[in-house]
Amino acid sequence: MILTVTLNAALDITYRVRALRPQTGHRVSEVVERPGGKGINVARVLAALGHRVTVTGFAGGATGRTVRDLLANGPGAVADALIPVAGSTRRTVSVVDPAAEDATLFNEPGPTVSPAEWDTFRDAYRDLLPSARAVALCGSLPPGVPVGAYALLVREARAAGVTVLLDTSGEPLRRGVAARPDLLKPNAEELAELTGSHDPLQAARDARRRGARTVVASLGAEGLLAVGPEGHWRAAPPRPLRGNPAGAGDSAVAGLLSALAENLPWPERLARAAALSAATVLSPVAGEFDRARYEELLGRVRVAEAAPTA
């Protein structure tokens, strides 16, 4: 079983409009709702790939009930171990503009989590770890959760002998990487903020010095960069792709974890992650991946050794 943690779950809402123009009214041609938040996105892709996956984190209010209903009735088998909270789960809105082949995103902050709710989650997390092959700690922290939460959860996973991936940003990332996660998955901006370097290869090497065993950085249209003890590679789609980037990084995480569970070598892990990420950009719904495009792209992703780091 793969465990994903989403402390700031969301109801993801996608609007399609003919063209997005600021300071004007818009007619929405299509509305799609789905369960979201980074770890839930990862779990849904893992389930679609045929892996056993459990989600935990927080869900509350009417929005939280909708998230849980959609998880229970959606495609793929995702086990729900979300912890109820008094506050209401946040919503995110993605406005897709087909004319510009782009999307505009709006993210609410999330509910305030009480100390008692945080303690309940920690107990549940510790109970789930012995059954997990790997755990993914993903996304922002809702109000009330300690800023060092991910560092604590990384250490608990490592103590249980469970491979742990961290995908967050800002101070939670800075503290979390010091707890020595097995895999760090930032985007280029997050990696630069963490290390102060805008050269991805140099920044990945610095992130490893700060505690991460392996760093896989999302570089947007340029694909992925992996730097770790097994080697250094770049993976890129066959051409630059435009579309809705929402959830693309989460699909990359799912690709990495699924390939880890299948004991694939690193070049194949990166090819899968890059193909899933690209297929998510090409999907009309935020956070979904286009399976036909994924299968087409998988054999066309270019994976090459990167310049070695000293």
C-alpha positions in Angstrom: 0.0 0.0 0.0 1.1 3.6 -0.8 0.0 6.2 1.7 -0.5 9.8 0.7 -0.9 12.7 3.2 -3.0 15.8 2.3 -3.2 18.1 5.3 -4.9 20.7 3.2 -7.4 18.8 1.1 -9.6 20.6 -1.4 -12.6 20.4 -3.6 -11.2 21.2 -7.0 -13.6 23.1 -9.3 -12.8 23.5 -13.0 -14.6 26.2 -15.1 -14.3 26.3 -18.9 -14.9 29.6 -20.6 -14.5 30.7 -24.2 -11.8 33.2 -23.3 -10.7 34.7 -19.9 -10.8 38.5 -19.9 -10.2 40.5 -16.7 -12.9 42.8 -15.5 -15.6 41.3 -17.6 -18.4 38.8 -17.1 -18.0 35.2 -18.3 -20.4 32.4 -19.3 -19.1 29.1 -18.0 -19.6 26.3 -20.5 -18.7 23.4 -18.3 -18.1 22.8 -14.5 -16.3 19.8 -13.2 -15.8 19.0 -9.5 -13.3 16.4 -8.1 -11.5 15.7 -4.9 -8.2 17.5 -4.7 -5.2 18.7 -2.7 -1.8 17.4 -3.8 -1.7 14.1 -1.9 -5.3 13.2 -3.1 -4.3 14.1 -6.7 -1.3 11.7 -6.3 -3.5 9.0 -4.8 -6.1 9.2 -7.6 -3.4 8.8 -10.3 -1.8 5.9 -8.4 -5.2 4.2 -8.2 -5.7 4.7 -12.0 -2.3 3.0 -12.5 -3.6 0.0 -10.5 -1.8 0.6 -7.2 -3.3 0.2 -3.7 -3.4 3.6 -2.1 -4.8 5.2 1.1 -5.3 8.9 1.6 -5.1 10.6 5.0 -5.2 14.2 6.2 -8.1 16.4 7.1 -11.7 16.9 5.7 -14.5 19.0 7.2 -17.8 20.7 6.6 -20.1 20.3 3.6 -17.1 20.7 1.2 -15.2 17.9 3.0 -18.3 15.6 2.8 -18.3 16.3 -1.0 -14.6 15.4 -1.3 -15.2 12.1 0.6 -18.3 11.3 -1.5 -16.4 11.9 -4.7 -13.5 9.7 -3.5 -15.8 6.9 -2.6 -17.7 7.0 -5.9 -14.9 8.0 -8.3 -12.9 5.7 -10.6 -10.2 3.7 -9.0 -10.0 2.3 -5.5 -8.7 4.9 -3.0 -9.1 4.0 0.6 -10.3 7.0 2.7 -8.5 7.5 6.1 -9.2 11.3 6.3 -9.6 12.8 9.8 -12.8 14.9 10.4 -12.3 18.5 11.5 -14.7 21.2 12.6 -13.7 23.7 9.9 -14.7 23.4 6.3 -12.4 22.0 3.6 -11.2 24.6 1.1 -12.1 25.0 -2.5 -9.8 25.6 -5.4 -11.0 27.0 -8.8 -9.2 26.5 -12.1 -10.5 28.6 -15.0 -9.5 27.0 -18.3 -9.1 29.3 -21.3 -8.9 27.2 -24.4 -8.1 30.2 -26.6 -4.9 30.8 -24.7 -4.3 27.1 -24.0 -3.8 28.1 -20.3 -5.5 28.2 -16.9 -5.9 30.6 -14.0 -5.9 29.1 -10.5 -7.5 30.4 -7.2 -6.6 28.6 -4.0 -8.4 29.1 -0.7 -6.4 28.9 2.6 -8.1 25.9 4.3 -9.7 25.3 7.7 -8.1 26.0 11.0 -7.0 22.7 12.6 -7.1 22.5 16.4 -4.4 20.9 18.5 -6.7 18.0 19.4 -7.4 17.4 15.7 -3.7 17.5 14.9 -3.0 14.9 17.7 -5.8 12.7 16.3 -4.2 12.8 12.9 -0.7 11.9 14.2 -2.1 8.9 16.0 -3.8 7.7 12.8 -0.7 8.4 10.7 1.5 6.2 13.1 -1.1 3.4 12.8 -1.1 3.5 9.0 2.7 3.5 8.6 3.4 -0.2 9.3 1.2 -1.1 6.3 2.8 1.4 3.9 5.4 0.7 1.2 6.0 4.4 0.8 4.4 7.6 2.0 4.0 10.9 0.2 3.7 14.1 2.2 2.2 16.7 -0.1 1.0 20.3 -0.3 0.5 23.3 1.9 -0.3 23.3 5.7 -3.7 24.6 6.8 -3.9 27.1 9.6 -3.2 25.6 13.0 -0.9 22.9 11.9 2.7 23.4 13.2 5.1 24.7 10.6 7.4 21.8 11.4 4.7 19.3 10.8 6.4 17.7 7.7 9.7 17.4 9.5 8.0 15.5 12.3 6.1 13.2 9.8 9.3 12.5 7.8 11.1 11.4 11.0 8.2 9.2 12.0 8.2 7.5 8.5 11.9 7.0 8.6 11.7 5.5 12.1 9.1 3.0 10.8 11.4 2.1 7.9 9.0 3.5 5.3 10.3 5.4 2.2 9.1 9.0 2.4 8.6 11.6 -0.3 8.2 15.3 0.5 6.5 17.8 -1.9 5.8 21.2 -0.3 7.2 24.7 -0.3 8.4 27.6 1.9 9.3 27.1 5.5 7.6 23.6 5.8 10.0 22.5 2.9 13.0 24.1 4.6 12.3 22.3 7.9 11.1 19.1 6.2 14.3 18.6 4.1 16.4 18.8 7.3 14.6 15.6 8.5 16.2 13.7 5.6 13.4 12.5 3.3 14.3 9.8 0.8 12.9 11.8 -2.1 12.3 15.6 -2.5 10.1 16.7 -5.3 10.1 20.6 -5.7 9.4 22.6 -8.7 12.1 25.0 -10.0 10.8 28.0 -8.1 10.6 26.1 -4.8 14.1 24.6 -5.3 15.5 28.1 -5.9 13.7 29.5 -2.8 15.1 26.7 -0.7 18.7 27.0 -1.9 19.2 30.5 -3.3 20.4 29.0 -6.6 18.6 29.4 -9.9 20.7 26.7 -11.6 18.7 23.5 -11.2 21.6 21.2 -11.1 23.5 23.2 -8.5 20.3 23.8 -6.5 19.5 20.0 -6.5 23.0 19.3 -5.2 22.6 21.9 -2.5 19.2 20.4 -1.5 20.9 17.0 -1.1 23.5 18.6 1.2 20.6 19.9 3.3 19.2 16.4 3.9 17.3 15.0 0.9 18.7 11.7 -0.4 17.4 12.2 -3.9 16.0 15.4 -5.5 13.6 15.3 -8.5 12.8 18.8 -9.7 10.0 19.7 -12.0 11.3 22.2 -14.6 8.0 23.0 -16.4 8.2 22.5 -20.1 11.8 21.3 -19.8 10.7 18.2 -17.9 12.3 16.7 -14.8 15.8 16.7 -13.3 16.9 13.9 -10.9 20.0 14.1 -8.7 20.8 11.3 -6.3 23.3 8.7 -5.3 22.3 6.4 -8.1 22.9 9.0 -10.8 21.8 12.2 -12.4 19.3 12.4 -15.3 17.1 14.8 -17.2 13.7 13.7 -18.7 11.8 15.8 -21.2 8.7 15.4 -23.3 9.2 15.3 -27.1 8.0 18.9 -27.5 6.9 21.8 -25.3 3.3 21.4 -24.3 0.7 24.0 -23.5 -2.5 23.5 -21.4 -3.7 23.3 -17.8 -0.7 22.7 -15.5 -2.9 22.1 -12.4 -1.9 18.7 -10.9 1.0 18.0 -13.3 3.5 17.9 -10.5 1.2 15.6 -8.5 1.0 13.2 -11.5 4.8 13.2 -11.6 4.9 12.2 -7.9 2.5 9.4 -8.7 4.7 8.2 -11.5 7.8 8.2 -9.3 6.0 6.3 -6.5 4.4 3.7 -8.8 7.7 3.0 -10.5 9.4 2.8 -7.1 6.7 0.2 -6.0 7.5 -1.8 -9.2 11.3 -1.6 -8.6 11.9 0.1 -12.0 15.4 1.7 -12.6 15.7 5.5 -12.3 15.5 6.3 -16.1 12.2 4.4 -16.3 10.9 6.1 -13.2 11.6 9.5 -14.7 10.1 8.6 -18.1 6.9 7.5 -16.4 6.8 10.7 -14.2 7.4 13.0 -17.2 4.9 11.3 -19.4 2.2 11.4 -16.7 3.0 15.1 -16.0 2.7 16.0 -19.7 -0.5 14.0 -20.1 -2.0 15.9 -17.2 -1.1 19.3 -18.8 -3.0 18.1 -21.9 -6.1 17.0 -20.0 -9.1 19.5 -20.1 -9.8 18.9 -16.4 -7.4 20.1 -13.7 -5.5 17.2 -12.1 -6.7 14.5 -14.5 -4.4 12.7 -16.9 -5.2 11.7 -20.5 -4.4 8.0 -20.6 -4.1 7.7 -24.3 -1.7 10.7 -24.4 0.2 9.2 -21.5 0.7 5.9 -23.3 1.7 7.7 -26.5 4.2 10.0 -24.7 5.7 7.3 -22.5 7.8 5.9 -25.4 8.8 9.4 -26.6 10.1 10.9 -23.4 13.8 11.6 -23.7 15.9 10.6 -20.7 19.6 11.5 -20.7 22.3 11.6 -18.1 22.9 15.1 -16.7 26.3 16.6 -16.0 27.7 14.9 -12.9 27.8 16.8 -9.6 30.8 16.7 -7.5 
